[in-house]
């Protein structure tokens, strides 16, 4: 299953706990300050940190993980801070 999803609060991308490949994402920071998005392998912040992106205040920031994407075998949990308005993900959920 492939798709795109917008999240506005911390949570899983796709089906919780299932392998997922993230191809890229765009985050939007509010005027209050630069936002940060941290991606973890798993279903919470107790998983292994795999990537962190900081943005600029009142601006968007993009990350593309090349052709093969970034694999999260235990699922992907996105922790977003209070300065992030939303994050748009492009992903493929693997069937296992």
Number of C-alpha atoms within 10 A of each C-alpha: 9 12 10 14 12 14 17 15 15 20 17 21 27 25 13 16 18 19 20 26 22 24 18 18 20 18 27 23 24 19 14 12 15 20 26 20 22 17 26 23 24 22 19 19 17 10 15 15 15 13 12 13 16 16 21 18 16 16 15 19 17 14 12 13 13 10 8 9 16 17 19 22 14 17 26 31 26 25 18 23 16 16 20 28 18 20 22 17 20 19 22 19 18 17 8 5
